[in-house]
Amino acid sequence: MTPQSPSQGLEGWPARSFLGGLSEPVRTKLLGIGTRCRYRPEEILIREGDFSNHVVLLRSGFVKVTARLDNGHEALLAIRVGGDIVGEMAAMDDGAPRSATVTACGEIVASIVRESDLRSFLESHPEAARAVNRIVVQRLRWSNQRRVEFGGYPVKVRLARVLAELATSYGHPVPRGLVIGVDLTQPELAALTGSAEVTIHKALAELRRDELITTGYRRTTVLDLNRLREIAQLPAAVP
């Protein structure tokens, strides 16, 4: 982790992200109380089991959230990108250890905010407090939804749901569709969907054959979000 000058700035966070959903004055004040740092690829921002309680505001890049399983394997729980907040659960739960590891995927720029500073800020800025509560609720709902999907939907549907959610939350438009600028391997997609890697390989091939997605180095492009959401058994995207 390398501290950075506060004069360096990045913008353009997704509107549905934590930072992207804050008004500019509140966002500027919040970023101002943190320490700006840069992380190298594969560097750990937060380690499972630690008793630290700071939060990390991602300014650019993306991270993977993982947890150890009883069988010794590692499960990919989520992807977080620039504009997201990570580590908020430990900051809200006094004395509890970290429940997951957060690892940089590529270069990351982030702001580290101490738990005490965050609590003071949230008390004096209700907008930010509501935003944190909204993020926590969304993530709990996402976890519950995943548990239901693992038992109730085929792998192709689960994969389509993950890709549609990533495209909706983090995709940026290109002439052919929406690019998901998140480099996910097939084993990681298998972990996100609760399926075997060989099954994910087949499901990806089917989505490509149906001209719903294209895949390439470090990117997946969703060619038709509404058709993908139809496969995912989700409502059509709002224009």
C-alpha positions in Angstrom: 0.0 0.0 0.0 1.4 3.4 -1.0 0.0 6.7 0.3 -0.9 9.2 -2.5 -1.1 13.0 -2.7 -4.7 14.2 -2.2 -4.4 16.3 -5.3 -4.8 13.2 -7.5 -8.5 12.7 -8.3 -10.8 10.3 -10.2 -14.4 10.6 -11.2 -17.1 8.8 -13.1 -18.3 6.3 -10.5 -21.4 4.3 -11.3 -24.6 6.0 -10.0 -25.5 2.9 -8.1 -22.2 2.7 -6.2 -21.7 4.2 -2.8 -19.6 7.2 -3.8 -21.6 7.7 -7.1 -24.8 8.0 -5.1 -23.6 10.7 -2.8 -24.0 14.4 -3.5 -20.8 16.1 -4.5 -20.3 18.1 -1.3 -20.8 15.1 1.0 -18.6 12.9 -1.2 -15.8 15.4 -1.2 -16.0 15.8 2.6 -16.0 12.0 3.1 -13.0 11.5 0.8 -11.2 14.3 2.6 -11.2 12.5 5.9 -9.5 9.4 4.5 -5.9 8.6 3.6 -5.5 8.1 -0.1 -3.5 5.0 -1.0 -2.5 2.9 -4.1 -2.5 -0.9 -4.1 -0.6 -3.2 -6.4 -2.2 -6.1 -8.2 -2.8 -9.0 -5.8 -2.2 -6.9 -2.8 -4.6 -7.5 0.1 -6.6 -4.5 1.3 -8.5 -6.4 4.0 -7.7 -9.9 5.4 -10.2 -12.4 6.7 -9.9 -12.9 10.5 -8.2 -9.6 11.2 -9.6 -7.3 13.9 -9.1 -4.1 12.0 -12.2 -1.9 11.6 -11.4 0.7 9.0 -13.3 1.0 5.7 -12.0 1.3 2.2 -13.5 3.6 -0.4 -12.5 2.4 -3.8 -11.7 5.2 -6.1 -10.6 3.2 -9.2 -10.0 -0.4 -10.2 -11.8 -3.4 -8.8 -11.3 -6.0 -6.0 -12.4 -9.5 -5.3 -14.1 -10.4 -2.0 -13.3 -14.0 -0.9 -13.7 -16.2 2.1 -12.2 -19.5 3.2 -14.5 -22.6 3.2 -14.4 -25.5 5.7 -12.8 -27.7 3.1 -9.9 -25.4 2.7 -11.0 -23.9 -0.6 -11.6 -20.3 -1.3 -15.0 -18.9 -2.3 -15.5 -15.8 -4.4 -18.3 -13.8 -2.7 -18.5 -10.6 -4.7 -16.8 -8.1 -7.0 -16.4 -4.5 -6.0 -15.4 -1.6 -8.3 -14.5 2.0 -8.1 -17.1 3.9 -6.2 -17.9 1.0 -3.8 -17.2 0.8 -0.1 -15.7 -2.3 1.4 -15.1 -3.3 5.1 -18.3 -1.6 6.3 -19.5 -4.6 8.3 -16.6 -4.6 10.6 -16.8 -0.9 11.1 -20.5 -1.3 12.2 -19.9 -4.5 14.3 -17.7 -3.6 17.3 -15.0 -6.3 18.0 -16.0 -8.8 15.3 -13.2 -10.1 13.0 -13.2 -9.5 9.3 -15.5 -12.0 7.6 -13.7 -11.9 4.2 -10.5 -11.0 2.3 -10.4 -8.2 -0.2 -7.7 -8.4 -2.8 -6.7 -5.9 -5.5 -7.2 -7.0 -9.1 -4.9 -4.7 -11.0 -3.9 -1.3 -9.7 -6.2 0.2 -7.1 -6.6 3.7 -5.8 -8.5 3.9 -2.5 -9.2 6.1 0.5 -8.8 4.5 3.9 -11.2 5.9 6.6 -10.8 5.0 10.2 -13.8 3.6 12.0 -14.0 6.5 14.5 -13.8 9.1 11.7 -16.5 7.3 9.7 -18.9 7.1 12.7 -18.4 10.8 13.4 -19.0 11.6 9.8 -22.2 9.5 9.5 -23.6 11.2 12.6 -23.2 14.6 11.1 -24.1 13.7 7.6 -27.5 11.8 7.4 -27.2 11.4 3.6 -24.0 9.4 4.0 -25.5 7.3 6.8 -28.6 6.5 4.7 -26.2 5.5 1.8 -24.3 3.1 4.0 -27.5 1.5 5.3 -28.7 1.2 1.7 -25.5 -0.6 0.7 -25.7 -3.0 3.7 -29.3 -3.9 2.9 -28.6 -4.4 -0.8 -25.7 -6.7 0.0 -27.8 -8.7 2.4 -30.5 -9.1 -0.2 -28.0 -10.1 -2.8 -26.7 -12.8 -0.5 -30.2 -14.1 0.3 -31.0 -14.1 -3.4 -27.9 -16.1 -4.3 -28.8 -18.8 -1.8 -32.3 -19.1 -3.3 -30.9 -19.1 -6.9 -28.4 -21.8 -6.2 -31.1 -24.3 -5.4 -33.9 -23.0 -7.7 -32.3 -22.1 -11.1 -30.2 -23.8 -13.7 -26.6 -22.7 -14.2 -27.3 -20.7 -17.4 -30.0 -18.7 -15.6 -27.7 -18.0 -12.6 -24.8 -17.0 -14.9 -27.1 -14.7 -16.9 -28.2 -13.1 -13.6 -24.7 -12.4 -12.5 -23.7 -10.9 -15.9 -26.8 -8.8 -16.1 -26.3 -7.4 -12.6 -22.6 -6.6 -13.3 -23.6 -4.9 -16.6 -26.4 -2.9 -15.0 -24.3 -1.8 -12.0 -20.8 -1.4 -13.6 -21.1 -1.7 -17.3 -20.2 1.2 -19.6 -21.7 1.7 -23.0 -19.9 0.9 -26.3 -21.4 0.8 -29.8 -22.2 -2.9 -29.5 -23.6 -3.0 -26.0 -22.3 -2.8 -22.4 -18.7 -3.6 -21.4 -18.1 -5.2 -18.0 -14.6 -4.2 -17.3 -14.1 -6.9 -14.7 -11.6 -9.7 -15.4 -13.4 -12.8 -14.1 -12.0 -16.2 -14.7 -14.3 -19.2 -15.3 -13.5 -20.7 -11.9 -14.5 -17.3 -10.3 -17.7 -17.2 -12.3 -18.3 -20.8 -11.1 -17.9 -19.6 -7.5 -20.2 -16.6 -8.0 -22.9 -18.9 -9.5 -22.4 -21.9 -7.2 -21.6 -24.2 -10.1 -18.9 -26.4 -11.6 -16.3 -24.8 -13.9 -17.1 -27.2 -16.8 -20.8 -26.2 -16.5 -19.9 -22.5 -16.6 -17.8 -23.1 -19.7 -20.8 -24.6 -21.5 -23.1 -21.8 -20.3 -20.8 -19.1 -21.5 -20.5 -20.9 -24.9 -24.3 -20.9 -25.2 -24.6 -17.2 -24.4 -21.9 -16.4 -27.0 -23.6 -18.6 -29.5 -26.9 -16.8 -28.9 -25.1 -13.5 -29.5 -25.9 -12.3 -26.0 -22.3 -11.7 -25.0 -18.8 -11.6 -26.3 -15.7 -12.4 -24.2 -12.2 -11.3 -24.6 -9.1 -10.3 -22.6 -10.1 -8.7 -19.4 -13.6 -7.8 -20.6 -17.1 -9.2 -21.3 -19.5 -7.3 -23.5 -23.2 -7.7 -23.1 -24.7 -7.3 -26.5 -28.4 -7.3 -25.6 -29.1 -6.6 -21.9 -32.9 -7.1 -22.2 -32.5 -10.5 -23.9 -29.9 -11.5 -21.3 -32.3 -10.4 -18.5 -35.0 -12.5 -20.2 -32.7 -15.6 -20.0 -32.0 -14.6 -16.4 -35.8 -14.5 -15.7 -35.4 -10.8 -14.6 -37.6 -7.9 -15.5 -36.5 -5.9 -18.6 -34.0 -3.1 -18.0 -35.4 0.4 -17.5 -34.6 2.5 -20.6 
